[in-house]
Amino acid sequence: MSTSKFERGRLRVARELVGLSQAQLAAAVGLTPAAISQFESGAARPSPESVHALSATLQVPTEFLAQPLTETHEGFFRSLRRTAVVDRRRARAIAHVAHDLALHATRTGHFACGDVPRIRSSGLDAPRSEIERIADQVRKTWNVPAGPITDVVRLLEGHGIAVIRLPLGTADVDAFSLPFPDHPVVVLGTDKNDRARSRFDAAHELAHLVLHGEQIWGIKEVETQAHQFAAAFLMPADEIRNQLPTTVDWPKLFELKRYWQVSLAALLMRARTLGRMTESTYLTAIKASSARGWRRLEPVPLGPPETPSRLLSYLEAPHSKSARAALPAHIIAGITTATTSIE
């Protein structure tokens, strides 16, 4: 590979994929930390020999280090302060590979073009009613039928969002998204085998892409807005309000859980938010649920989480051969294994 095609951002991504610091990578390839820093900043370019050494150490094809890189922010992680930097950066780097896959798949007609509405809220103190209206607007823009969304992951993929699953390995990295302008990426964890939780996570990440984009991230207010959006997106107020009980009616709540494919906790919060349950009734329900151990494992299991399929279908197609050759094989294998291992 000619060093004129070296892409400095790719070196950082490749390094973060294996969790090495600049100093550790330098020691592994026999260079100085200053040299690695200069390569990543663009102040210097590696020689062809250095490129091959970096490629071998980082387990990426030399072509990977030459591809253009679409930059975006650090990602919508639920708790930046609790998430270890190395974990966050590795997860983010894997999301970059998923974005690469989506770009390749789109060029061969195997993935939808990006179609995510950008409807920014009026600010961090936007009223809940505004967030609810935006969620309703997205459903209408995407022609989502009334009632429960059959498959949230498939809906996102159908509008050009690259969705993957990963064993994120830490309770503090639950699900996250990167707002690439062409193909945003949503990463869902495999660590919690809960369909209702996964659907809410996917809707929560969609909220960030719609409401926040590149503008604001990493603070409590945007997480609150994303929760509000997800609840409204999965359980539209006009449709569910009169279905929700005003008392702690577990059989009714179990029925609604099956129908709407959401958790009991989400239903109880929705009943409280929409004024169907008083604060005292809601707290009674939460205490009863906790006493029964339902906060940890709810009754009425809904089955396995929804499975991303668009990128996997592309990887199985003959057209993907050149794309796979230019991407880290171990990362592609990890994405494939994590996504297909959901039962």
N, C-alpha and C positions, 0 to 999 in steps of 0.2 A: 504493500500500500504506500502510495506517495504521501509524504508528510504534508503536502499542500492540501490534502483532503482530511487531515486530522481535525476532529471536532472536539474542542476543549471540554465542553459540557459533558460529552460522552464518557470521558475519562472519570469524571466525578461520579457519574451514575454507575459505571462499572465498578468503581472502588466501593461505593456504598452498597452495591449488591452483595459483596462478600464481607462487608463490615470492617474494612481496613481503614486506618487513619493514613494520612499522607506519609507520616514517618514510617509506619509499618510497611506500606507499599514500597517506599524507597529502599528500605532494607532488603526486601524480598527480591528486588530487581537490580540491586547494586547501584542505585543512584542516590543523590542527596534529597532530603525533604524539600530543600529549596527548589530543586529541579522539578519535582512533582507539582509543587505549588505554582511554578511558572508555567508548566504545561496546562494546568487547570485554569489559570488566569488569562492565558493567551499571550503572556509576555515572552514565551519561547515555545518552539515546536520540537517534539522528540525526533530523533533520527529514526530511519526505518528499523534499525536494530533494536532501538528502545521500544518502538511500537510493538514489535514482535514479542519482546520480553514482557511488556505490560499485558499484551493480549494473553499470553500463556499463563501468567500469574493470576490474572483476573478471570480466567476461564470464559473469555468472550472472543468471537471471531475478530480479526483485524477490521473487517468491514463494519462491525458495530461501532468502532471508534471513529469511523469516517462519516457516518450518517448525520444529517442535520438533526438538531434537537430542538423541540418546541419547549420553551421554558414556561413555567407557571409557578404559583406560589407554593408554600410549604405543605398545603393540603388542609382540609377540614378534619382535624383530629379532635375528638371529644374533650380531651384534657391535655393540652400541650405541656403543662407543668408536671403532670404525672407520667407522661410518656417519655421513656428514655430516648435521647436523641438518636442513638445508633439504631434502635428499633424503628423509630419514625422514618429515618432516612432510608433504611433498607426497604421498608414497605413502600415508600414513595418511589424508590428506584424501580421496584418491580412494577408499579403502576405505569412508569414510563415505558416499560417493555410491553405492557398491555396496550398502551397507546400506539406504539409502533405496529403491533399486530393489527389494530383497528385500521390504521392507515393503509397497510398492505392489503387487508381484506377489502377495503372500500375500492381500491384501485382495480380489483378483479371482480367487483360486483357482488362480493360475498358479505358485505356489511352495509347497513343503512347510513346515509349521510346524516350528519348531526342536525338535530331538530329540537333543541331545548329552548323553550321560551325564556328570555331574559326579562324578568319583571321585577325590578328592584323595589324593595319596600321603601317607605318614606323616611326610614331611619331606624336606629336601634330601639327607639321607644314607640315604634308603630303599634297601633292597637291590634288586638287579636282579630277583630272583625276584618281588618285590612288583609291580614295574612290568610284568613279563611277565604276571602274573595279571590285572592291570587291563586290559591289551591284550586278553587272552583274554575277559574279561568284556564288553568293548565289542563284540567280534565276536559273542558270544552274544546280547547285548541287541539288536543290530541284525540278528540272524538271518543272519549272513554264512556261506555254505556253506564246508565244508572246502576246502582247497586255495587256489590263488592267487586274489586278488581281481580280478575281471574288469576293473573300471574304478574306480579309487580316487576320482577326481573325481566321477563319477556317484553313487557311494555317498555321498559327503559332501553333494552337492546334494540327494539323496533324503531326507536327514535335516535339511534346513533350513539348511545352511551355504551362504552365498553365496560362490562360488568365481569368481575372475576371473584373467585373465593380464594382465601389464603389462610393457612394456620398461623394466625398473627402472633400466637405464642405468649401473649400477655393480656391480662384483663383490661389494661389501660389503653390498648389499641383494639377497638371493638369493630369499627367500620369507618371508612374515611373516603374522601373523594378529592379529585384534582380537576379543576375547571378548565381543561384544555378547550380552546375556542371551537375546534372542529369536532373532536370526539372526547368529551369528558370521560373520566374514568371513575367508576365506583368500585371499591374493594370491600367485600363482605367477609367476615371471619367464618372459619369452619369450626371454631372452638366451642360455639354454643349451638347445639343441634336443635333449634327451636324455630319452627316455621313462622309463627306470629312475630317473634322478635326480629327475624330476618326481614320480613316484609316491612316492618316499621323502620328498620335500619335503612333499607333501600329508599323508602319514601323520605326519610330524614336527609339522606345525602342528596336526593333530587332537590330538596328544598334549598340546600346550599347553592346548588348549580343555578337554580332559578332566581333566588333572592339575592345572593351575595356575590357570586362570581369571583372576580379578582379584587373586589373592592374592600371587603372587610372579612376577617376570619380570626379564629383563635381566641374569641372572647365569649363570655357567658351569654350575652344578649343574642348572639347569632344562633347559639345552640337552642335557646328558648324558642326563637322564631322557627327554627327547623322542626322542633317538636310540635309546635302548633300547626305548621303546614302539614306534617305527616299525618297527624290526627284528622285534619280536615280532608286531606287527599284520600285517605283510606275510608273515612266515615263521614261523608258529607252531611252537614248539619240538617239540611232540609229533609234528608232521607232517613236519618237515624234517630232524630230527636224524639219522635213519638214512639219509637220502638223501645227506647231505654226505660227501665223500670225506675220508679220513684222510691222504692224500698229495696232492701237487700234481698232480692229475689234470685237466688242462685240458679234454679232451673232455667229461668228466663235468660240470665246472663250466659249460661252454658250454651243455650240455643243461639244467642247472638254471636258468641265466639265462633261457633261452627259456621254460621252464615257469613259473617264479615271477615273471618280468617284473621282475627286480631286477638290480642291477649285480654284476659280478664282485667288486668291492671289498666290497659288502654281504654277498655269499655267503661270502667269505673271513673277514670279521669274525664272521659268524654261526657258521662252523665253529670258529673260535677260542673264541668266547663259550660255545658249547655243549659244548666239550671234545672235539670231533671232531679238531681239529688241535692239535698242541702249539705252544707259542710259537715254537719254532725252525722248525717246518714253515711256520707262518703267515708268519714273517719271510722265509723263503726264497721263498714265493709272492709276497709283496709286492715283493721285490727283482727277481724275474724279471719281474713285471708292469711295474715301472718301467723296466727295461732295454729292454723291448719298446715302450715308449711308451704302454702301456695305461692308465696313470694319467691321461693326458690324453684319450685317445680309445680306448675299449675295442672289442675285436672283437665280433662278433655283435650288430649293431644291432637294436633292437627296434621301430623305426618311430617315428613322430612322437609327441610327448607327448599325453596325454589332454586333451580339449578340454571346457571348461565349456560347458553348453548351456542350462541352465534360464533364466537371466536373458536370454540372447540370444533365446530363444523368446518370452519375455514382451515384449521390446522390439519384436518383429515382429508382435505381436498388436494388434488395434484398441484393446483395453482400456488399452494403455500410453500412449495419446496424452496424457492429462492428466498422467501422471507425467513423461513426457519434457518437457512444457512447463514443469514446475516445477524441472527439473534442468539443470545446465550442459551445453549441447549439445556443446561440444567435448570434455568429459570422457566423455560417453556415447559419442560417436563414437570416442574413443580406446580405450575399453574394448572396444567392438565390433570395431574394426580389429585390436587386439592379440590378441583371442581367436580371431578367424577367420583370422588370418594364419599360424597354425601349420600346417606341412605335414609 
